[in-house]
């Protein structure tokens, strides 16, 4: 049996106490429930690995993270994990998902996300009843899925892009009444969309400023991007409008990026979405072994593929799509180099052929392929989302006092971002999630 396999067996089957030291310094761990010894800890903030560490967890939080001194007092009933050869990093956030559109997603999507190391998600449009129900489900059982921050229905113009899970708005809309209702029902933020008129966006921004909340989403096609950022749009989803500036007015783009930094507006580029658009002709983008995780979407996805290929079917057209994707990668690298705050998201449930869990891991790989350093990519899925969501200091790093969300990997993700797929175990609020099988 390999060392990694032994570690997995201990994760899944054993709850052991450590043997007391008979000599030398002893480490008091305050009766932890879980002790991981001889582990390499990935410090995502500094982009370094701390070798030969010990992690202790109790009541959902990290109670010790530091050098493994070799002597630990006996801890009756504690779960022992031998972390030799493994790497521990914070739980991941997928900052652009749509999981709150069906009751069945509580059992189909949420556990799969968690098993891939995703301990937090931002739901970018769906049924607010399900947002609240899924939140309560995870609050009651840490092994049920990731924590959710959600917006409920999308705010769009009238007529809207989509009719499902959307509140159409125009100049006659009683904005305070609508937003008060959503706030009372528990939304964490408001999502704005592509066909909002400037007047409605201004009224949403005014409400958010008055009520100390935020709006985020698409840059409207009907509002100058600079105006949206100046009004306080907290995040820009995808590359819409930014890509136009990148192609037509690079100086204008850089002015826009400066404005985003000044107003602390974030980017969630979802490169995986643009990869899918550019490579619809590739059969490999559909993984039939994962289709059962998203029942009912395959026909919709194949319909999107057929429409795309009908429009871009020739070799020259397909090549132009690939070249466009390369340009989008360069745009994302440029935004990072210019210091724009960025976070990782997959658009699960919103884009064809994006699967739960693997979608975020692929997004991280595509960000690295675009030229972002591995450490920066890791921060985009850990510390950056925690800062964006206002929970920095409580989540996002492996540190004493923070919520014990932890992913154990067989390889160092700072050496190769692909090692984020080598998951040996996941902890959410110090509760063990069943390891993914080899």
CORVEN-V582376 format. One record per residue. N is the residue number from 0. SS is DSSP state (hx for helix, st for strand, lp for the rest). OMEGA is omega in radians with two decimals (none if undefined). D_CENTER is the distance of its C-alpha to the mean C-alpha in Angstrom with 1 decimal. Layout:
n-><N	N>
ss-><SS	SS>
omega-><OMEGA	OMEGA>
d_center-><D_CENTER	D_CENTER>
This chain:
n-><0	1	2	3	4	5	6	7	8	9	10	11	12	13	14	15	16	17	18	19	20	21	22	23	24	25	26	27	28	29	30	31	32	33	34	35	36	37	38	39	40	41	42	43	44	45	46	47	48	49	50	51	52	53	54	55	56	57	58	59	60	61	62	63	64	65	66	67	68	69	70	71	72	73	74	75	76	77	78	79	80	81	82	83	84	85	86	87	88	89	90	91	92	93	94	95	96	97	98	99	100	101	102	103	104	105	106	107	108	109	110	111	112	113	114	115	116	117	118	119	120	121	122	123	124	125	126	127	128	129	130	131	132	133	134	135	136	137	138	139	140	141	142	143	144	145	146	147	148	149	150	151	152	153	154	155	156	157	158	159	160	161	162	163	164	165	166	167	168	169	170	171	172	173	174	175	176	177	178	179	180	181	182	183	184	185	186	187	188	189	190	191	192	193	194	195	196	197	198	199	200	201	202	203	204	205	206	207	208	209	210	211	212	213	214	215	216	217	218	219	220	221	222	223	224	225	226	227	228	229	230	231	232	233	234	235	236	237	238	239	240	241	242	243	244	245	246	247	248	249	250	251	252	253	254	255	256	257	258	259	260	261	262	263	264	265	266	267	268	269	270	271	272	273	274	275	276	277	278	279	280	281	282	283	284	285	286	287	288	289	290	291	292	293	294	295	296	297	298	299	300	301	302	303	304	305	306	307	308	309	310	311	312	313	314	315	316	317	318	319	320	321	322	323	324	325	326	327	328	329	330	331	332	333	334	335	336	337	338	339	340	341	342	343	344	345	346	347	348	349	350	351	352	353	354	355	356	357	358	359	360	361	362	363	364	365	366	367	368	369	370	371	372	373	374	375	376	377	378	379	380	381	382	383	384	385	386	387	388	389	390	391	392	393	394	395	396	397	398	399	400	401	402	403	404	405	406	407	408	409	410	411	412	413	414	415	416	417	418	419	420	421	422	423	424	425	426	427	428	429	430	431	432	433	434	435	436	437>
ss-><lp	lp	hx	hx	hx	hx	hx	hx	hx	hx	hx	hx	hx	lp	lp	lp	lp	lp	lp	lp	lp	lp	lp	lp	lp	lp	st	lp	lp	lp	lp	lp	lp	st	st	st	st	st	st	st	st	st	st	lp	lp	lp	lp	st	st	st	st	st	st	st	st	st	st	st	lp	lp	st	st	st	st	st	st	st	lp	lp	lp	lp	st	lp	lp	lp	lp	lp	lp	st	st	st	st	lp	lp	lp	lp	st	st	st	st	lp	st	st	st	st	st	st	lp	lp	lp	lp	lp	lp	lp	hx	hx	hx	hx	lp	hx	hx	hx	hx	hx	hx	lp	lp	st	st	st	st	st	st	lp	lp	lp	lp	hx	hx	hx	hx	hx	hx	hx	hx	hx	hx	hx	hx	hx	lp	hx	hx	hx	lp	lp	st	st	st	st	lp	lp	lp	st	st	st	st	lp	lp	lp	lp	lp	lp	lp	lp	st	st	st	st	lp	lp	lp	lp	lp	hx	hx	hx	hx	hx	hx	hx	hx	hx	hx	lp	lp	lp	lp	lp	st	st	st	lp	lp	lp	lp	lp	hx	hx	hx	hx	hx	hx	hx	hx	hx	hx	hx	hx	hx	hx	lp	lp	lp	st	st	st	lp	lp	lp	lp	lp	lp	lp	hx	hx	hx	hx	hx	hx	hx	lp	lp	lp	st	st	st	lp	lp	lp	lp	hx	hx	hx	hx	hx	hx	hx	lp	hx	hx	hx	hx	hx	hx	hx	hx	hx	hx	hx	hx	hx	lp	lp	lp	st	st	st	lp	lp	hx	hx	hx	hx	hx	hx	hx	hx	lp	lp	lp	lp	hx	hx	hx	lp	lp	hx	hx	hx	hx	hx	hx	hx	lp	lp	lp	hx	hx	hx	hx	hx	hx	hx	hx	hx	hx	hx	hx	hx	hx	lp	lp	lp	hx	hx	hx	hx	hx	hx	hx	hx	hx	hx	hx	hx	hx	hx	hx	hx	hx	hx	hx	hx	hx	hx	hx	lp	lp	lp	st	st	lp	lp	lp	lp	lp	st	lp	lp	lp	lp	lp	lp	lp	lp	lp	hx	hx	hx	hx	hx	hx	hx	hx	hx	hx	hx	hx	lp	lp	lp	lp	hx	hx	hx	hx	hx	hx	hx	lp	lp	hx	hx	hx	hx	hx	hx	hx	lp	lp	st	lp	lp	st	lp	lp	lp	lp	lp	lp	lp	st	lp	lp	st	st	st	st	lp	lp	lp	lp	lp	lp	lp	hx	hx	hx	hx	hx	lp	st	st	st	st	st	st	lp	lp	st	st	st	lp	lp	lp	lp	lp>
omega-><-3.11	3.11	3.13	3.13	3.09	3.11	3.14	-3.14	3.13	3.11	-2.98	-2.90	-2.94	2.98	-2.96	2.99	3.10	3.12	-3.13	3.09	3.08	3.10	3.11	-3.11	-3.14	-3.07	3.11	-2.99	3.05	3.03	-3.13	3.07	-3.13	3.06	3.06	-3.07	3.04	-3.05	2.99	-3.11	3.10	3.07	-3.02	-3.14	-3.11	-3.14	3.14	3.06	3.07	-3.03	2.98	-3.12	3.03	3.10	3.05	-3.12	3.08	3.08	3.01	-3.08	3.01	3.12	3.05	2.99	-3.11	-3.10	3.05	-3.00	3.07	-3.14	-3.13	3.12	3.09	3.14	-3.10	3.05	-3.12	3.03	-3.12	3.09	3.04	-3.09	-3.10	3.12	-3.14	3.14	3.13	3.08	-3.12	3.00	-3.06	2.98	2.89	-2.96	3.00	3.09	2.96	-3.13	-3.01	3.11	3.11	3.10	-3.07	-3.14	3.08	-3.14	-3.11	-3.00	-3.00	3.13	3.13	3.08	-3.10	-3.12	3.06	3.06	-3.11	-3.07	3.08	3.09	2.99	-3.13	-2.96	3.05	-3.14	-3.10	-3.09	3.06	3.14	3.06	-3.10	3.13	3.13	3.08	-3.12	3.13	-3.11	3.09	-3.13	-3.07	-3.08	-3.13	-3.08	-3.11	3.12	3.01	-3.01	2.90	-3.00	-3.12	-3.04	-3.07	3.13	3.08	-3.06	3.08	-3.14	0.11	-3.11	3.04	3.13	3.10	-3.13	3.04	-3.10	2.98	3.10	-3.08	2.99	-3.04	-3.13	-3.08	3.04	-2.98	3.14	-3.13	-3.13	-3.08	3.04	-3.13	3.12	3.14	3.12	-3.14	2.92	3.11	3.11	3.12	3.08	3.09	3.09	-3.00	-2.77	-3.06	3.05	3.01	-3.06	-3.14	3.14	3.10	3.11	3.14	3.05	-3.14	3.14	3.11	-3.12	3.12	-3.13	-3.03	3.06	3.04	-3.04	2.96	-3.06	3.06	-3.13	2.88	-3.09	3.07	-3.05	-3.13	3.07	-3.10	-3.13	3.13	3.13	-3.13	3.13	3.10	3.07	3.11	-2.93	3.06	3.07	-3.09	-3.14	-3.10	-3.12	-3.10	3.11	3.14	3.10	3.11	3.13	-3.11	-2.94	-3.01	-3.11	3.10	3.07	3.08	-3.10	3.06	3.10	-3.14	3.06	3.12	3.10	3.12	-3.13	-3.10	3.12	3.05	-3.06	3.02	2.98	-2.88	-3.14	3.14	-3.12	3.13	-3.12	3.03	-3.14	3.14	-3.08	-3.01	3.12	3.14	-3.09	-3.13	-3.05	-3.13	3.02	3.12	-3.04	3.11	-3.13	-3.06	-3.10	3.13	-3.10	-3.09	3.11	-3.12	-3.03	-3.14	3.10	-3.13	-3.13	3.05	3.09	3.11	-3.11	3.12	-3.12	-3.11	3.06	-3.13	-3.12	-3.03	-3.07	3.09	-3.13	3.13	3.10	3.09	3.12	3.09	3.12	3.11	3.10	3.11	3.10	3.10	3.12	3.05	3.13	3.08	-3.13	3.10	3.13	3.13	3.09	-3.12	3.11	3.05	3.07	3.09	-3.04	3.09	-3.00	3.08	-3.01	-2.98	3.00	3.14	-3.14	-3.10	3.14	2.99	2.98	-3.04	-3.10	3.11	-3.13	3.12	3.12	-3.14	3.09	3.10	3.12	3.09	-3.13	3.03	3.08	3.09	3.12	3.08	3.09	3.11	-3.12	-3.13	3.11	3.12	3.11	3.12	3.14	-3.14	-3.10	-3.04	-3.14	3.08	3.12	3.09	-3.13	-3.06	3.13	-3.14	3.04	-3.04	3.09	3.12	2.99	3.07	3.06	-3.04	-3.13	3.12	3.13	3.09	-3.02	3.01	-2.92	3.04	3.06	-3.09	3.08	-3.14	-3.10	-3.10	3.05	3.08	3.13	-3.10	3.12	3.13	3.05	3.09	-3.04	-2.99	3.07	3.13	3.13	3.01	3.04	-3.04	3.10	3.08	-3.11	2.98	-3.09	-3.11	3.06	-3.13	3.04	none>
d_center-><33.9	31.4	30.1	26.5	27.8	29.7	26.6	24.9	28.2	28.3	24.7	25.7	29.3	30.7	30.9	33.3	34.9	35.4	39.0	40.5	41.6	45.3	45.4	43.3	40.7	38.8	35.3	35.0	31.6	32.3	32.3	28.7	27.5	25.6	26.8	25.2	27.8	28.3	24.5	23.1	20.4	18.0	18.2	15.1	16.7	20.0	18.9	21.5	22.1	24.2	26.6	28.3	26.4	26.6	23.9	25.1	23.3	25.0	24.3	20.5	20.5	21.3	25.1	25.8	24.2	26.8	29.5	30.8	34.4	35.8	37.3	35.6	37.6	37.7	35.0	36.3	33.8	30.8	28.6	29.0	26.7	28.1	25.3	27.7	26.2	22.6	19.8	17.7	14.4	12.0	9.6	6.0	3.0	1.4	3.7	6.4	7.9	11.6	12.6	15.3	18.1	20.0	21.1	20.9	17.1	17.5	19.0	17.8	14.0	12.9	14.7	13.6	9.9	11.2	13.6	11.2	10.0	6.9	8.5	6.6	5.4	7.0	9.7	11.4	14.8	16.8	19.4	19.5	21.6	19.0	16.3	18.8	20.0	16.7	16.1	19.6	19.3	16.5	18.5	21.5	20.1	17.3	17.5	17.0	13.2	10.1	10.8	10.4	10.9	12.7	15.2	17.5	19.6	19.2	22.0	23.9	27.4	30.2	30.3	26.5	24.6	23.7	25.8	23.4	21.3	22.7	25.1	27.5	28.9	32.0	34.6	36.0	32.8	33.3	30.1	30.5	31.3	28.3	25.7	27.6	27.3	23.5	23.2	25.7	23.8	20.7	18.2	15.9	16.2	17.9	16.6	19.3	20.0	22.2	25.7	26.0	29.2	29.4	31.4	28.8	26.0	28.4	29.1	25.4	25.0	28.2	27.1	23.8	25.9	28.4	26.1	23.7	20.6	18.5	18.0	15.3	15.0	17.3	20.2	23.1	25.6	28.3	27.4	27.7	24.4	26.0	27.1	23.6	22.4	25.6	25.2	22.0	19.1	16.1	13.7	14.7	12.8	13.7	16.9	19.4	22.4	21.2	22.2	25.6	26.3	25.3	27.9	30.6	30.5	28.9	30.5	29.2	25.6	26.1	27.6	24.6	22.3	24.7	24.4	20.6	21.0	23.9	22.1	18.8	17.0	13.6	12.6	9.5	11.7	10.3	13.0	12.8	14.3	17.1	17.8	18.4	20.6	22.6	23.0	23.9	27.1	25.5	25.9	23.4	20.4	21.3	21.0	23.6	22.9	19.5	21.1	21.9	18.3	18.4	22.1	23.6	21.2	23.1	26.0	23.9	22.1	25.5	27.0	24.5	25.3	29.0	28.9	27.1	29.6	32.5	31.6	30.8	32.9	35.1	34.4	34.7	32.2	29.7	30.2	29.7	26.3	25.4	26.8	24.8	21.5	22.9	23.5	20.0	18.8	21.5	20.4	16.9	18.7	21.2	18.8	17.4	21.0	22.0	19.7	17.4	14.3	11.2	7.5	5.4	4.9	7.3	9.5	10.2	13.5	14.2	15.1	17.7	17.2	13.4	13.2	11.0	9.4	11.3	9.8	6.6	9.3	11.6	9.6	9.7	13.3	14.1	13.1	15.5	18.0	18.0	19.4	16.8	17.6	15.7	15.5	14.0	11.3	10.6	10.7	8.2	5.5	7.9	10.7	9.8	7.3	10.1	12.6	11.4	11.4	14.7	14.1	14.8	17.6	16.4	13.0	11.3	14.4	17.0	19.7	22.5	21.9	18.1	16.5	16.9	13.5	14.3	13.9	17.2	17.6	21.0	20.5	19.7	16.4	18.2	21.0	19.1	15.3	16.4	16.9	13.3	14.8	17.7	16.5	19.4	18.1	15.4	16.2	14.8	17.0	19.4	19.8	19.9	17.9	20.3	19.7	19.0	22.4	23.5>
